[in-house]
Amino acid sequence: MNRHVLIAGGGIAGMATGFAAAREGWGVSVFERAAAFSEVGAGVQLGPNVTRILQAWGLDGALKQVAAFPTDLHARSLVTGAVLATWPVKDAVTRYGAPYVTLHRADLHGLLMQAAAHEGVHVHSDASVQRVSQSPDEAVLEVVQQGQTQHHPASLAVAADGVWSPLRQQVLDDGLPAFTGHIAYRALVAQANLPMHLRRQEVSVWMGAHAHVVSYPVRGGEFLNVVCLAEGRLMDADAKHLKALQTWNAQKSEAQTLAELHHALRGACTPLIDLMAACSDWRLWPLCGRPAMQGSHEHAQGRLVLVGDAAHPMLPYLAQGAGMAIEDACALASHLSGSSAVDVPQALQRFAHARWQRNARVQSRAVRNGQIFHATGPMRVGRDISLRMMGARVMDVPWLYGYQAGAKP
Ligand SMILES: Cc1cc2nc3c(=O)[nH]c(=O)nc-3n(C[C@H](O)[C@H](O)[C@H](O)COP(=O)(O)OP(=O)(O)OC[C@H]3O[C@@H](n4cnc5c(N)ncnc54)[C@H](O)[C@@H]3O)c2cc1C
């Protein structure tokens, strides 16, 4: 059997894994359900734990073309707008050896896809993976492409098919993800279209009761990505069609979305209200998830490995979902590098043991961050005092940003 990897899903996790495996000499085929890759999506922040990997992959030049390099991250009060603490994220380079960047998700995806194509990865679009089956010697993906069902065998299959992963549901049988009670509203605005006082080249997090807003530059700083994350309920009709809502384009009118947004941000300071009003084309995404990983079996089963949101969907409150997908890709490639096709199940077990606790910790910390960001009462008072007194020391997270994915013990 050849050293060949089949990947279900061509998102950040699928492309990063395909690229990283191909660099280690594996043949790679990616099957993506969508007919075309969408430009719609949120921005992403990538910490030095992730940009370090992109540097090692030789992608720092491509990253510089599309990313913004903010100097500071400000924690602010949503009500007064006051800066509670500042973390000079520009110092990540000296502290961690790699930058803290912000970019559009489509730009990150595009650079990974280009790098994967350069390494010889074959991407099949409009190709929906239905099932996986396994024998001791191979994994087989059943794929429907142009109305035809095909069976593709290989030494290894990767489930990179996102939070609703059909392959996860098949092999782990743990049901569908659930609505987390959190909704993201997102807008992208050209900085040139904003009044001067609203233009931003830094990251700002405005923290309020049960909601917060994050803004940061993307597309080299030319656009501002603005996301409001709010606790809320879904209307019954939406709750029944949760999966269909996972497109940044829920079937709501702009007026309905704006009304919800204003409700979530009632009491916000004037500069923030002005910023929200200056943005248009708001899109919303109900956030769905699962509990933190419970064990290595959620990463690997025989010759199947789960990566990215398929394995560990997380709330975006630590800004690490795509980051963990890229760490997974790096670690998996490192475990596959010296392995033959025969050794795959052992290599996947080693990968799973190396990764699951890290991913579980990041998932749990993201939930905790949400509680801190959205705190009310004494917890909010305590949060603001510690931010004012300790500043960057409570915002920097060395165990997160100093981590070296793929390093073997
Ligand atoms: C509001 C918000 C803000 C975020 N901010 C950040 C941030 O700042 N930093 C960060 O690191 N992360 C962030 N994230 C998280 C990040 O976007 C995700 O964790 C990441 O995109 C997951 O990538 P993935 O490839 O695992 O899944 P996806 O991006 O969902 O990709 C899965 C792919 O699989 C395909 N697929 C599904 N089923 C099939 C099938 N049966 N056959 C074939 N293909 C299939 C899908 O079409 C899709 O292309 C944020 C997320 C949100 C919602």
The ligand as a Gaussian input file, in Angstrom:
#p B3LYP/6-31G(d) Opt

LIG

0 1
 C      -17.033000      34.076000      14.813000
 C      -15.840000      33.193000      14.700000
 C      -14.582000      33.730000      14.927000
 C      -13.471000      32.908000      14.889000
 N      -12.245000      33.453000      15.159000
 C      -11.152000      32.674000      15.136000
 C       -9.858000      33.238000      15.396000
 O       -9.727000      34.427000      15.639000
 N       -8.784000      32.415000      15.367000
 C       -8.896000      31.080000      15.077000
 O       -7.869000      30.378000      15.049000
 N      -10.105000      30.515000      14.823000
 C      -11.220000      31.276000      14.844000
 N      -12.443000      30.725000      14.572000
 C      -12.563000      29.268000      14.374000
 C      -12.195000      28.806000      12.987000
 O      -12.871000      29.558000      12.000000
 C      -12.542000      27.324000      12.850000
 O      -12.075000      26.620000      13.973000
 C      -11.888000      26.731000      11.622000
 O      -12.308000      27.394000      10.454000
 C      -12.221000      25.236000      11.520000
 O      -11.676000      24.721000      10.333000
 P      -12.072000      23.259000       9.849000
 O      -11.355000      23.085000       8.565000
 O      -11.878000      22.284000      10.935000
 O      -13.649000      23.323000       9.605000
 P      -14.449000      24.089000       8.464000
 O      -13.873000      25.419000       8.196000
 O      -15.877000      24.010000       8.853000
 O      -14.203000      23.206000       7.181000
 C      -14.827000      21.962000       6.993000
 C      -14.921000      21.723000       5.492000
 O      -15.424000      20.412000       5.283000
 C      -16.377000      20.456000       4.249000
 N      -17.270000      19.302000       4.418000
 C      -18.197000      19.094000       5.381000
 N      -18.814000      17.920000       5.218000
 C      -18.231000      17.351000       4.127000
 C      -18.431000      16.116000       3.456000
 N      -19.346000      15.235000       3.847000
 N      -17.648000      15.851000       2.372000
 C      -16.725000      16.744000       1.948000
 N      -16.520000      17.920000       2.537000
 C      -17.253000      18.215000       3.624000
 C      -17.064000      21.802000       4.417000
 O      -17.703000      22.209000       3.220000
 C      -15.883000      22.682000       4.788000
 O      -15.235000      23.223000       3.656000
 C      -13.591000      31.532000      14.591000
 C      -14.857000      30.999000      14.318000
 C      -15.979000      31.822000      14.363000
 C      -17.320000      31.226000      14.065000

